[in-house]
Amino acid sequence: MSFTVAIVGRPNVGKSTLFNRLVGKKLALVDDTPGVTRDRRPGDARLMGLTFTIIDTAGLEEADEESLQGRMRLQTEAAIDEADLSLFVVDAKFGLTPVDKDLAEMLRRRGKPVVLVANKSEAKGSDGGFYDAYTLGLGEPTPISAEHGQGMLDLRDAIVEAIGKDRAYAKQEDDAVTDVDVRDEFEDDDYEPEYDDTKPLRVAIIGRPNAGKSTLINRFLGEDRLLTGPEAGITRDSISVEWDWHGRTIKMFDTAGMRKKARVTEKLEKLSVADSLRSIRFAETVVIVFDSTIPFEKQDLQLVDLVIREGRAAVLAFNKWDMIEDPQAVLADLREKTERLLPQARGIRAVPISGQTGRGLDKLMQSIIETDRVWNKRISTSKLNRWLEQQQVQHPPPAVSGRRLKLKYMTQVKARPPAFMISCTRADSLPESYTRFLINSLRVDFDMPSVPIRIHYREKENPYEGKRRRT
C-alpha cells in the first residue's frame, strides 16, 4: 500500500462504520454503545482509485494512563504516530464537545497531515455541527455519511490534497500471497507433496476470558501491540497481526474470550463471539489457551471440541506457568487429564508457557508448525491399500447378519484436514466403533497425532439391482 491512514475521534462518532465502508467488509464490530473498539485494527482500503492501509482506533478520552481508557488512548496515539495521515472524525449531528477540541490540539502538535471529517452530515439539523467544525482550526471539514456512503468522492479529494497527488497514486507492486491450495484432489493418487515451510501460516489464538491471549501475542511480537490488563474481556474485535518466525510469515488472530453460551446475553458480546468463530474458520492452526491455575474447565473442553469439529489443527497452550509452584507434578496431572478428557484429539500437542515471561514460546511455535505439517499431510493410495489389507487381516470388520463386510479400496480424497474414502460393501451396516478403530490406527501407523481425520464410505452400486431375473 502507498500510505497509511488512521481514523481517530472521540467514542461513538462512526469511526468503525467508516472503516468498514473503506475496506468494503464488515470487519470491525459496530454498535450504538460507545467504546466498542479498543484495539487498533488495520485493513486494506480502496476509495475511488486510491489504495492504502487504514487503521481503526479506539475513541479518544481523557483518562489516567493506568485505567482501561488510558491504555486505549495509548493504543490510539501509537496508531497516529504510525500513520502518515489522520482522519479526524467529528459528529456533525451531535456537535462539538470539549474532547473534540483537545483532540484537535493533540493532532496539531503531532505535525502530521489531518483531514477533518464531519460524519452523520445527512441527519436533520447537522448543519450547525458542520459549521462548528471550522472552529477546530484544521481546515475545511468534509461532510460524509459513513453509514450511507455519501461524500466518499469529497473524502477522496481531501485525502489526495493532504497526502499529495504523487504519493496518493504511487503504484505499488502487488505483494499479495496466494496461500490457499485449491487442489484437494490430485491427478496422481500416489503423489505425496512435500510440506512447504515457507508458505504463510494463519494461526488463531482462542480461550476463555482473561486466559492471557493478548499478552501471549504481545510477547511474540516483542511490543505492546494489543491492549492487555487485569480486566476480563478486554478484547472485542478479532485483530490480526503479522510477524516473522525463522523467516516464515505468521499471521496471528487475537480473539475475544468465549464464555459459556448461556452466559452470553449482551448483543456486543454475541458479536465478539461470532467474530472469534469466523477467525477459527479462517485459520489453519488454532491455539487454545488454558489458564494453568484453573485448567480443563468445561468451556475449555468445549472449545477444543469446536476446533476439532471445524477441522482445524489444534494445539494446547497452558499459560501462566510462572504461577505454578510444583511444575513437575502439575505437568504430569495435565498430561493425564489431556489423554482422558480429550479422546477425540488423541495425541494433541500441549505446551506449558508463560506469556508474561516468554517461557516456552519457541516450543509452542515448533508445535504449531509440526501440527500444521500433519494437517497438510497426504498419503499415497498404494500405501493406504496395503495398510487397509493388513488391518482387515489383523482386525477384520464384524459380520452383520452372518455376512462379512468387505473393505475393497481406500484413497485420500483431500488434506487440510486429512480425509479418506473407503469403497466397501453395505456401508450403512459398518459400526461406528470400527471407524474409530481405523482412525486411531491411522494416527499411529502414519504418525498423524492431534489433527481431525475424516473417513467416508462409498458403496458400489449393483448393476443388476432392480432387474428381473431370466427363467
Buried (B, 14 or more C-beta within 10 A) or exposed (E): BBBBBBBBBBBBBBBBBBBBBBBEEEBBBBBEEEBBBBBBBBBBBEBEEBBBBBBBBBBBBEEEEEEBBEBBBEBBBBBBEEBBBBBBBBBBBBBBEEBBEBBBEBBEEEEBBBBBBBBBBBBEEBEEBBEBBEEBEBBEBBBBBBBEEBBBEBBBEBBBEBBBEEEBEEEEEEEEEEEEEEEEEBEEBEEEEEBEEEBBBBBBBBBBBBBBBBBBBBBBBEEBBBBBBEEEBBBBBBBBBEBEBEEBBBBBBBBBBBBEEEEBEEEBBEBBBEBBBBBBEBBBBBBBBBBBEEBBBEBBBEBBBBBBEBBBBBBBBBBBBBEBEEEEEBBEEBEEBBBEBBEBBBBBBBBBBBBBEBBBBEBBBBBBBBBBBBBBBBBBBEBBBEBBEEBBEEEEBEEBEEEEBEBBBBBBBBBBBBBBBBBBBBBEBBEEEBBEBBBBBBBEEBEBBBBBBBBEBEBEEEEEEEEEEEE
